Amino acid sequence: MRRLYAQHSDIYTVSELCGLFGKSKQAYYKHDADAYMRRMAMEELAVRYIEEVRRNDHGTGGLKIWSV
């Protein structure tokens, strides 16, 4: 639905698109917030992992970490 809204925001409102899919505006925005929090949690996990790897082996470069 996000892609549909991005393509047609000049024609349809969020409310209209939510109505088409039987969802509330609240559900639409909550999903957006939940997705943002999941992405932030994954980034935090990745940063902690990289910091731990670098702490244990200072010679490990970004390419090697990326391949793991």
PDB file of N, CA, C and O in Angstrom:
ATOM      1  N   MET A   1       0.816  -1.183   0.000  1.00  0.00           N
ATOM      2  CA  MET A   1       0.000   0.000   0.000  1.00  0.00           C
ATOM      3  C   MET A   1       0.866   1.255   0.000  1.00  0.00           C
ATOM      4  O   MET A   1       0.491   2.280  -0.569  1.00  0.00           O
ATOM      5  N   ARG A   2       2.024   1.166   0.641  1.00  0.00           N
ATOM      6  CA  ARG A   2       2.917   2.330   0.693  1.00  0.00           C
ATOM      7  C   ARG A   2       3.331   2.727  -0.721  1.00  0.00           C
ATOM      8  O   ARG A   2       3.360   3.912  -1.053  1.00  0.00           O
ATOM      9  N   ARG A   3       3.649   1.745  -1.547  1.00  0.00           N
ATOM     10  CA  ARG A   3       4.057   2.038  -2.922  1.00  0.00           C
ATOM     11  C   ARG A   3       2.899   2.659  -3.702  1.00  0.00           C
ATOM     12  O   ARG A   3       3.085   3.604  -4.469  1.00  0.00           O
ATOM     13  N   LEU A   4       1.723   2.121  -3.495  1.00  0.00           N
ATOM     14  CA  LEU A   4       0.542   2.655  -4.174  1.00  0.00           C
ATOM     15  C   LEU A   4       0.301   4.103  -3.774  1.00  0.00           C
ATOM     16  O   LEU A   4       0.000   4.943  -4.622  1.00  0.00           O
ATOM     17  N   TYR A   5       0.433   4.396  -2.489  1.00  0.00           N
ATOM     18  CA  TYR A   5       0.247   5.776  -2.021  1.00  0.00           C
ATOM     19  C   TYR A   5       1.329   6.689  -2.594  1.00  0.00           C
ATOM     20  O   TYR A   5       1.041   7.819  -2.987  1.00  0.00           O
ATOM     21  N   ALA A   6       2.565   6.209  -2.644  1.00  0.00           N
ATOM     22  CA  ALA A   6       3.656   7.027  -3.182  1.00  0.00           C
ATOM     23  C   ALA A   6       3.412   7.361  -4.656  1.00  0.00           C
ATOM     24  O   ALA A   6       3.724   8.462  -5.109  1.00  0.00           O
ATOM     25  N   GLN A   7       2.859   6.415  -5.387  1.00  0.00           N
ATOM     26  CA  GLN A   7       2.620   6.630  -6.812  1.00  0.00           C
ATOM     27  C   GLN A   7       1.395   7.509  -7.082  1.00  0.00           C
ATOM     28  O   GLN A   7       1.343   8.213  -8.090  1.00  0.00           O
ATOM     29  N   HIS A   8       0.413   7.467  -6.181  1.00  0.00           N
ATOM     30  CA  HIS A   8      -0.859   8.143  -6.452  1.00  0.00           C
ATOM     31  C   HIS A   8      -1.300   9.073  -5.326  1.00  0.00           C
ATOM     32  O   HIS A   8      -2.497   9.287  -5.135  1.00  0.00           O
ATOM     33  N   SER A   9      -0.355   9.624  -4.585  1.00  0.00           N
ATOM     34  CA  SER A   9      -0.725  10.493  -3.459  1.00  0.00           C
ATOM     35  C   SER A   9      -1.424  11.768  -3.927  1.00  0.00           C
ATOM     36  O   SER A   9      -2.125  12.418  -3.152  1.00  0.00           O
ATOM     37  N   ASP A  10      -1.230  12.119  -5.186  1.00  0.00           N
ATOM     38  CA  ASP A  10      -1.916  13.299  -5.715  1.00  0.00           C
ATOM     39  C   ASP A  10      -3.388  13.006  -6.022  1.00  0.00           C
ATOM     40  O   ASP A  10      -4.183  13.929  -6.197  1.00  0.00           O
ATOM     41  N   ILE A  11      -3.744  11.735  -6.085  1.00  0.00           N
ATOM     42  CA  ILE A  11      -5.115  11.342  -6.417  1.00  0.00           C
ATOM     43  C   ILE A  11      -5.871  10.831  -5.187  1.00  0.00           C
ATOM     44  O   ILE A  11      -7.017  11.214  -4.949  1.00  0.00           O
ATOM     45  N   TYR A  12      -5.215   9.959  -4.407  1.00  0.00           N
ATOM     46  CA  TYR A  12      -5.865   9.300  -3.275  1.00  0.00           C
ATOM     47  C   TYR A  12      -5.251   9.741  -1.949  1.00  0.00           C
ATOM     48  O   TYR A  12      -4.054  10.018  -1.867  1.00  0.00           O
ATOM     49  N   THR A  13      -6.074   9.800  -0.930  1.00  0.00           N
ATOM     50  CA  THR A  13      -5.576  10.078   0.416  1.00  0.00           C
ATOM     51  C   THR A  13      -5.261   8.751   1.104  1.00  0.00           C
ATOM     52  O   THR A  13      -5.667   7.685   0.641  1.00  0.00           O
ATOM     53  N   VAL A  14      -4.543   8.833   2.200  1.00  0.00           N
ATOM     54  CA  VAL A  14      -4.252   7.632   2.983  1.00  0.00           C
ATOM     55  C   VAL A  14      -5.567   6.997   3.436  1.00  0.00           C
ATOM     56  O   VAL A  14      -5.710   5.775   3.416  1.00  0.00           O
ATOM     57  N   SER A  15      -6.511   7.817   3.838  1.00  0.00           N
ATOM     58  CA  SER A  15      -7.815   7.304   4.300  1.00  0.00           C
ATOM     59  C   SER A  15      -8.522   6.506   3.206  1.00  0.00           C
ATOM     60  O   SER A  15      -9.074   5.438   3.472  1.00  0.00           O
ATOM     61  N   GLU A  16      -8.504   7.017   1.993  1.00  0.00           N
ATOM     62  CA  GLU A  16      -9.166   6.323   0.885  1.00  0.00           C
ATOM     63  C   GLU A  16      -8.493   4.988   0.586  1.00  0.00           C
ATOM     64  O   GLU A  16      -9.173   3.983   0.378  1.00  0.00           O
ATOM     65  N   LEU A  17      -7.182   4.974   0.563  1.00  0.00           N
ATOM     66  CA  LEU A  17      -6.476   3.724   0.292  1.00  0.00           C
ATOM     67  C   LEU A  17      -6.675   2.718   1.418  1.00  0.00           C
ATOM     68  O   LEU A  17      -6.835   1.523   1.168  1.00  0.00           O
ATOM     69  N   CYS A  18      -6.666   3.198   2.648  1.00  0.00           N
ATOM     70  CA  CYS A  18      -6.913   2.304   3.783  1.00  0.00           C
ATOM     71  C   CYS A  18      -8.305   1.695   3.677  1.00  0.00           C
ATOM     72  O   CYS A  18      -8.494   0.514   3.969  1.00  0.00           O
ATOM     73  N   GLY A  19      -9.278   2.497   3.259  1.00  0.00           N
ATOM     74  CA  GLY A  19     -10.636   1.998   3.082  1.00  0.00           C
ATOM     75  C   GLY A  19     -10.714   0.912   2.026  1.00  0.00           C
ATOM     76  O   GLY A  19     -11.454  -0.058   2.188  1.00  0.00           O
ATOM     77  N   LEU A  20      -9.962   1.062   0.949  1.00  0.00           N
ATOM     78  CA  LEU A  20      -9.940   0.044  -0.104  1.00  0.00           C
ATOM     79  C   LEU A  20      -9.443  -1.297   0.411  1.00  0.00           C
ATOM     80  O   LEU A  20      -9.913  -2.350  -0.020  1.00  0.00           O
ATOM     81  N   PHE A  21      -8.486  -1.254   1.337  1.00  0.00           N
ATOM     82  CA  PHE A  21      -7.891  -2.481   1.857  1.00  0.00           C
ATOM     83  C   PHE A  21      -8.501  -2.919   3.185  1.00  0.00           C
ATOM     84  O   PHE A  21      -8.064  -3.902   3.783  1.00  0.00           O
ATOM     85  N   GLY A  22      -9.507  -2.186   3.640  1.00  0.00           N
ATOM     86  CA  GLY A  22     -10.171  -2.558   4.881  1.00  0.00           C
ATOM     87  C   GLY A  22      -9.318  -2.338   6.121  1.00  0.00           C
ATOM     88  O   GLY A  22      -9.476  -3.044   7.117  1.00  0.00           O
ATOM     89  N   LYS A  23      -8.422  -1.370   6.066  1.00  0.00           N
ATOM     90  CA  LYS A  23      -7.539  -1.055   7.196  1.00  0.00           C
ATOM     91  C   LYS A  23      -7.835   0.352   7.687  1.00  0.00           C
ATOM     92  O   LYS A  23      -8.386   1.177   6.958  1.00  0.00           O
ATOM     93  N   SER A  24      -7.465   0.609   8.926  1.00  0.00           N
ATOM     94  CA  SER A  24      -7.630   1.958   9.466  1.00  0.00           C
ATOM     95  C   SER A  24      -6.357   2.759   9.215  1.00  0.00           C
ATOM     96  O   SER A  24      -5.286   2.197   8.986  1.00  0.00           O
ATOM     97  N   LYS A  25      -6.494   4.077   9.262  1.00  0.00           N
ATOM     98  CA  LYS A  25      -5.298   4.925   9.143  1.00  0.00           C
ATOM     99  C   LYS A  25      -4.333   4.626  10.281  1.00  0.00           C
ATOM    100  O   LYS A  25      -3.116   4.645  10.100  1.00  0.00           O
ATOM    101  N   GLN A  26      -4.888   4.352  11.448  1.00  0.00           N
ATOM    102  CA  GLN A  26      -4.053   4.046  12.609  1.00  0.00           C
ATOM    103  C   GLN A  26      -3.197   2.810  12.331  1.00  0.00           C
ATOM    104  O   GLN A  26      -2.010   2.795  12.657  1.00  0.00           O
ATOM    105  N   ALA A  27      -3.786   1.782  11.733  1.00  0.00           N
ATOM    106  CA  ALA A  27      -3.033   0.566  11.410  1.00  0.00           C
ATOM    107  C   ALA A  27      -1.938   0.868  10.389  1.00  0.00           C
ATOM    108  O   ALA A  27      -0.833   0.334  10.483  1.00  0.00           O
ATOM    109  N   TYR A  28      -2.242   1.714   9.428  1.00  0.00           N
ATOM    110  CA  TYR A  28      -1.264   2.095   8.407  1.00  0.00           C
ATOM    111  C   TYR A  28      -0.051   2.759   9.046  1.00  0.00           C
ATOM    112  O   TYR A  28       1.089   2.391   8.761  1.00  0.00           O
ATOM    113  N   TYR A  29      -0.301   3.738   9.909  1.00  0.00           N
ATOM    114  CA  TYR A  29       0.806   4.458  10.538  1.00  0.00           C
ATOM    115  C   TYR A  29       1.505   3.616  11.603  1.00  0.00           C
ATOM    116  O   TYR A  29       2.708   3.769  11.813  1.00  0.00           O
ATOM    117  N   LYS A  30       0.771   2.729  12.279  1.00  0.00           N
ATOM    118  CA  LYS A  30       1.389   1.851  13.273  1.00  0.00           C
ATOM    119  C   LYS A  30       2.343   0.891  12.575  1.00  0.00           C
ATOM    120  O   LYS A  30       3.446   0.643  13.062  1.00  0.00           O
ATOM    121  N   HIS A  31       1.920   0.349  11.435  1.00  0.00           N
ATOM    122  CA  HIS A  31       2.800  -0.544  10.678  1.00  0.00           C
ATOM    123  C   HIS A  31       4.076   0.189  10.293  1.00  0.00           C
ATOM    124  O   HIS A  31       5.168  -0.374  10.370  1.00  0.00           O
ATOM    125  N   ASP A  32       3.942   1.429   9.884  1.00  0.00           N
ATOM    126  CA  ASP A  32       5.102   2.231   9.509  1.00  0.00           C
ATOM    127  C   ASP A  32       6.040   2.406  10.703  1.00  0.00           C
ATOM    128  O   ASP A  32       7.256   2.280  10.561  1.00  0.00           O
ATOM    129  N   ALA A  33       5.483   2.694  11.870  1.00  0.00           N
ATOM    130  CA  ALA A  33       6.296   2.875  13.078  1.00  0.00           C
ATOM    131  C   ALA A  33       6.946   1.563  13.488  1.00  0.00           C
ATOM    132  O   ALA A  33       8.108   1.549  13.896  1.00  0.00           O
ATOM    133  N   ASP A  34       6.207   0.451  13.383  1.00  0.00           N
ATOM    134  CA  ASP A  34       6.760  -0.856  13.738  1.00  0.00           C
ATOM    135  C   ASP A  34       7.907  -1.228  12.804  1.00  0.00           C
ATOM    136  O   ASP A  34       8.930  -1.750  13.247  1.00  0.00           O
ATOM    137  N   ALA A  35       7.736  -0.959  11.514  1.00  0.00           N
ATOM    138  CA  ALA A  35       8.792  -1.262  10.547  1.00  0.00           C
ATOM    139  C   ALA A  35      10.038  -0.438  10.851  1.00  0.00           C
ATOM    140  O   ALA A  35      11.158  -0.939  10.754  1.00  0.00           O
ATOM    141  N   TYR A  36       9.840   0.824  11.217  1.00  0.00           N
ATOM    142  CA  TYR A  36      10.966   1.689  11.573  1.00  0.00           C
ATOM    143  C   TYR A  36      11.696   1.145  12.794  1.00  0.00           C
ATOM    144  O   TYR A  36      12.926   1.122  12.814  1.00  0.00           O
ATOM    145  N   MET A  37      10.959   0.709  13.809  1.00  0.00           N
ATOM    146  CA  MET A  37      11.583   0.178  15.023  1.00  0.00           C
ATOM    147  C   MET A  37      12.335  -1.122  14.734  1.00  0.00           C
ATOM    148  O   MET A  37      13.410  -1.345  15.291  1.00  0.00           O
ATOM    149  N   ARG A  38      11.789  -1.980  13.876  1.00  0.00           N
ATOM    150  CA  ARG A  38      12.496  -3.221  13.499  1.00  0.00           C
ATOM    151  C   ARG A  38      13.801  -2.892  12.783  1.00  0.00           C
ATOM    152  O   ARG A  38      14.835  -3.504  13.049  1.00  0.00           O
ATOM    153  N   ARG A  39      13.746  -1.927  11.877  1.00  0.00           N
ATOM    154  CA  ARG A  39      14.947  -1.540  11.138  1.00  0.00           C
ATOM    155  C   ARG A  39      16.001  -0.972  12.085  1.00  0.00           C
ATOM    156  O   ARG A  39      17.186  -1.279  11.955  1.00  0.00           O
ATOM    157  N   MET A  40      15.573  -0.148  13.033  1.00  0.00           N
ATOM    158  CA  MET A  40      16.513   0.432  14.002  1.00  0.00           C
ATOM    159  C   MET A  40      17.130  -0.658  14.878  1.00  0.00           C
ATOM    160  O   MET A  40      18.321  -0.607  15.183  1.00  0.00           O
ATOM    161  N   ALA A  41      16.328  -1.641  15.283  1.00  0.00           N
ATOM    162  CA  ALA A  41      16.836  -2.738  16.106  1.00  0.00           C
ATOM    163  C   ALA A  41      17.864  -3.557  15.331  1.00  0.00           C
ATOM    164  O   ALA A  41      18.885  -3.957  15.890  1.00  0.00           O
ATOM    165  N   MET A  42      17.605  -3.808  14.054  1.00  0.00           N
ATOM    166  CA  MET A  42      18.556  -4.570  13.238  1.00  0.00           C
ATOM    167  C   MET A  42      19.855  -3.790  13.054  1.00  0.00           C
ATOM    168  O   MET A  42      20.937  -4.376  13.090  1.00  0.00           O
ATOM    169  N   GLU A  43      19.762  -2.490  12.858  1.00  0.00           N
ATOM    170  CA  GLU A  43      20.969  -1.674  12.718  1.00  0.00           C
ATOM    171  C   GLU A  43      21.773  -1.676  14.011  1.00  0.00           C
ATOM    172  O   GLU A  43      23.001  -1.764  13.979  1.00  0.00           O
ATOM    173  N   GLU A  44      21.093  -1.579  15.143  1.00  0.00           N
ATOM    174  CA  GLU A  44      21.771  -1.609  16.440  1.00  0.00           C
ATOM    175  C   GLU A  44      22.480  -2.945  16.637  1.00  0.00           C
ATOM    176  O   GLU A  44      23.616  -2.985  17.108  1.00  0.00           O
ATOM    177  N   LEU A  45      21.810  -4.034  16.277  1.00  0.00           N
ATOM    178  CA  LEU A  45      22.412  -5.362  16.379  1.00  0.00           C
ATOM    179  C   LEU A  45      23.652  -5.456  15.493  1.00  0.00           C
ATOM    180  O   LEU A  45      24.677  -5.991  15.916  1.00  0.00           O
ATOM    181  N   ALA A  46      23.565  -4.946  14.281  1.00  0.00           N
ATOM    182  CA  ALA A  46      24.701  -4.988  13.361  1.00  0.00           C
ATOM    183  C   ALA A  46      25.871  -4.171  13.894  1.00  0.00           C
ATOM    184  O   ALA A  46      27.017  -4.615  13.823  1.00  0.00           O
ATOM    185  N   VAL A  47      25.598  -2.987  14.425  1.00  0.00           N
ATOM    186  CA  VAL A  47      26.664  -2.133  14.963  1.00  0.00           C
ATOM    187  C   VAL A  47      27.349  -2.822  16.132  1.00  0.00           C
ATOM    188  O   VAL A  47      28.577  -2.815  16.226  1.00  0.00           O
ATOM    189  N   ARG A  48      26.565  -3.414  17.020  1.00  0.00           N
ATOM    190  CA  ARG A  48      27.160  -4.117  18.172  1.00  0.00           C
ATOM    191  C   ARG A  48      28.019  -5.292  17.718  1.00  0.00           C
ATOM    192  O   ARG A  48      29.101  -5.521  18.260  1.00  0.00           O
ATOM    193  N   TYR A  49      27.537  -6.036  16.724  1.00  0.00           N
ATOM    194  CA  TYR A  49      28.305  -7.169  16.204  1.00  0.00           C
ATOM    195  C   TYR A  49      29.628  -6.687  15.606  1.00  0.00           C
ATOM    196  O   TYR A  49      30.682  -7.262  15.876  1.00  0.00           O
ATOM    197  N   ILE A  50      29.567  -5.645  14.807  1.00  0.00           N
ATOM    198  CA  ILE A  50      30.780  -5.113  14.174  1.00  0.00           C
ATOM    199  C   ILE A  50      31.754  -4.607  15.224  1.00  0.00           C
ATOM    200  O   ILE A  50      32.958  -4.841  15.116  1.00  0.00           O
ATOM    201  N   GLU A  51      31.247  -3.916  16.238  1.00  0.00           N
ATOM    202  CA  GLU A  51      32.128  -3.431  17.307  1.00  0.00           C
ATOM    203  C   GLU A  51      32.801  -4.588  18.034  1.00  0.00           C
ATOM    204  O   GLU A  51      33.979  -4.502  18.380  1.00  0.00           O
ATOM    205  N   GLU A  52      32.058  -5.672  18.268  1.00  0.00           N
ATOM    206  CA  GLU A  52      32.638  -6.837  18.944  1.00  0.00           C
ATOM    207  C   GLU A  52      33.710  -7.495  18.083  1.00  0.00           C
ATOM    208  O   GLU A  52      34.777  -7.851  18.582  1.00  0.00           O
ATOM    209  N   VAL A  53      33.432  -7.656  16.801  1.00  0.00           N
ATOM    210  CA  VAL A  53      34.419  -8.255  15.896  1.00  0.00           C
ATOM    211  C   VAL A  53      35.673  -7.399  15.855  1.00  0.00           C
ATOM    212  O   VAL A  53      36.785  -7.921  15.942  1.00  0.00           O
ATOM    213  N   ARG A  54      35.505  -6.090  15.722  1.00  0.00           N
ATOM    214  CA  ARG A  54      36.663  -5.191  15.655  1.00  0.00           C
ATOM    215  C   ARG A  54      37.441  -5.172  16.970  1.00  0.00           C
ATOM    216  O   ARG A  54      38.664  -5.031  16.961  1.00  0.00           O
ATOM    217  N   ARG A  55      36.753  -5.309  18.087  1.00  0.00           N
ATOM    218  CA  ARG A  55      37.402  -5.324  19.390  1.00  0.00           C
ATOM    219  C   ARG A  55      38.264  -6.584  19.540  1.00  0.00           C
ATOM    220  O   ARG A  55      39.353  -6.536  20.113  1.00  0.00           O
ATOM    221  N   ASN A  56      37.765  -7.709  19.019  1.00  0.00           N
ATOM    222  CA  ASN A  56      38.487  -8.981  19.127  1.00  0.00           C
ATOM    223  C   ASN A  56      39.588  -9.129  18.091  1.00  0.00           C
ATOM    224  O   ASN A  56      40.589  -9.797  18.349  1.00  0.00           O
ATOM    225  N   ASP A  57      39.423  -8.522  16.929  1.00  0.00           N
ATOM    226  CA  ASP A  57      40.422  -8.643  15.860  1.00  0.00           C
ATOM    227  C   ASP A  57      40.514  -7.300  15.135  1.00  0.00           C
ATOM    228  O   ASP A  57      39.733  -7.016  14.226  1.00  0.00           O
ATOM    229  N   HIS A  58      41.468  -6.489  15.548  1.00  0.00           N
ATOM    230  CA  HIS A  58      41.602  -5.127  15.009  1.00  0.00           C
ATOM    231  C   HIS A  58      41.897  -5.109  13.511  1.00  0.00           C
ATOM    232  O   HIS A  58      41.647  -4.104  12.845  1.00  0.00           O
ATOM    233  N   GLY A  59      42.422  -6.199  12.979  1.00  0.00           N
ATOM    234  CA  GLY A  59      42.784  -6.234  11.569  1.00  0.00           C
ATOM    235  C   GLY A  59      41.633  -6.584  10.647  1.00  0.00           C
ATOM    236  O   GLY A  59      41.786  -6.544   9.426  1.00  0.00           O
ATOM    237  N   THR A  60      40.494  -6.923  11.203  1.00  0.00           N
ATOM    238  CA  THR A  60      39.360  -7.293  10.369  1.00  0.00           C
ATOM    239  C   THR A  60      38.787  -6.046   9.712  1.00  0.00           C
ATOM    240  O   THR A  60      38.390  -5.096  10.388  1.00  0.00           O
ATOM    241  N   GLY A  61      38.750  -6.064   8.396  1.00  0.00           N
ATOM    242  CA  GLY A  61      38.250  -4.910   7.654  1.00  0.00           C
ATOM    243  C   GLY A  61      36.774  -5.024   7.344  1.00  0.00           C
ATOM    244  O   GLY A  61      36.135  -6.041   7.611  1.00  0.00           O
ATOM    245  N   GLY A  62      36.255  -3.967   6.781  1.00  0.00           N
ATOM    246  CA  GLY A  62      34.835  -3.897   6.463  1.00  0.00           C
ATOM    247  C   GLY A  62      34.378  -4.953   5.480  1.00  0.00           C
ATOM    248  O   GLY A  62      33.282  -5.495   5.624  1.00  0.00           O
ATOM    249  N   LEU A  63      35.198  -5.258   4.480  1.00  0.00           N
ATOM    250  CA  LEU A  63      34.818  -6.248   3.475  1.00  0.00           C
ATOM    251  C   LEU A  63      34.668  -7.627   4.099  1.00  0.00           C
ATOM    252  O   LEU A  63      33.728  -8.357   3.784  1.00  0.00           O
ATOM    253  N   LYS A  64      35.591  -7.983   4.983  1.00  0.00           N
ATOM    254  CA  LYS A  64      35.521  -9.289   5.635  1.00  0.00           C
ATOM    255  C   LYS A  64      34.295  -9.364   6.547  1.00  0.00           C
ATOM    256  O   LYS A  64      33.600 -10.380   6.571  1.00  0.00           O
ATOM    257  N   ILE A  65      34.034  -8.304   7.286  1.00  0.00           N
ATOM    258  CA  ILE A  65      32.853  -8.283   8.156  1.00  0.00           C
ATOM    259  C   ILE A  65      31.586  -8.370   7.312  1.00  0.00           C
ATOM    260  O   ILE A  65      30.645  -9.077   7.674  1.00  0.00           O
ATOM    261  N   TRP A  66      31.556  -7.658   6.198  1.00  0.00           N
ATOM    262  CA  TRP A  66      30.390  -7.659   5.315  1.00  0.00           C
ATOM    263  C   TRP A  66      30.103  -9.059   4.786  1.00  0.00           C
ATOM    264  O   TRP A  66      28.942  -9.442   4.643  1.00  0.00           O
ATOM    265  N   SER A  67      31.159  -9.828   4.495  1.00  0.00           N
ATOM    266  CA  SER A  67      30.972 -11.170   3.939  1.00  0.00           C
ATOM    267  C   SER A  67      30.440 -12.150   4.973  1.00  0.00           C
ATOM    268  O   SER A  67      29.876 -13.185   4.619  1.00  0.00           O
ATOM    269  N   VAL A  68      30.617 -11.825   6.255  1.00  0.00           N
ATOM    270  CA  VAL A  68      30.134 -12.711   7.316  1.00  0.00           C
ATOM    271  C   VAL A  68      28.653 -12.521   7.412  1.00  0.00           C
ATOM    272  O   VAL A  68      28.001 -13.159   8.239  1.00  0.00           O
TER     273      VAL A  68
END
